[in-house]
């Protein structure tokens, strides 16, 4: 509900905003924690992929040297 220009919101709107503000903060904290968890998981996966890529490129170099 939009309040008129220059007017104050109705008391019921203020109460609703205060209630959702409290749960909104909890939702935000939960989302932030989930983001941190997913970020750490992605970082761990990235490290594993880099290690595997390095090992494979080393093996490829060795194989290429044997062929030459």
N, C-alpha and C positions, 0 to 999 in steps of 0.2 A: 504494500500500500504506500503510495507516494503522498508525502505531506505537502500542502500548498506552499508556494514560495513565501518565505518570510515567516512561516508558521511553525509551530512546534508539533512534533509527532504526538499522536494520541497516547494517553497513558498505557493502553493495552499494547501499543507498539513498543514502548520503552521496556515494559516487562518482558515481552517476547524477545527483544534484542538482548536483554541481560541474561535470560535463560539460555539462549543459543550461544551467547558469548562464553558461558562457562563450559558447555559441552563442546563448543568449537575449539577451545583451548586444549581440551583433552584429546579431541580428534587430531588436532595439529601435532601434538606431542607424539601420538601414536603413529602418525604418518611420518614424522621426522625419524622416529626410531626404526620404522620399516625401511625408510630410505637409507639410513645408515647401515642396516643389516644387508640390504641388497647391494649397496655400494661396496661393502667389504667382500661380499661374495664375488662380485664382478672383478674386483681387484685380484682376489686369489685366483680366479679362473684365468685372468690375463697373465699372471706370473707363470702359471702352469703352461699356458699356450706358448709363451716366449721361450720357456725352457725346452719344450718339445720342438719348436721351430729351430732353435739353435742346434739341438742334437741332430735333427734331420739334415740341416744344411752342412754340418760337419761331416756326417756320413756321406752325403752327396759329393763333397769335395774329395774325400778319400777315394770314393768309387771312380770319380772322374780322373784322378791322378793314376789309378791303376790301369785305366783304359788307355791313357796317353802313352 
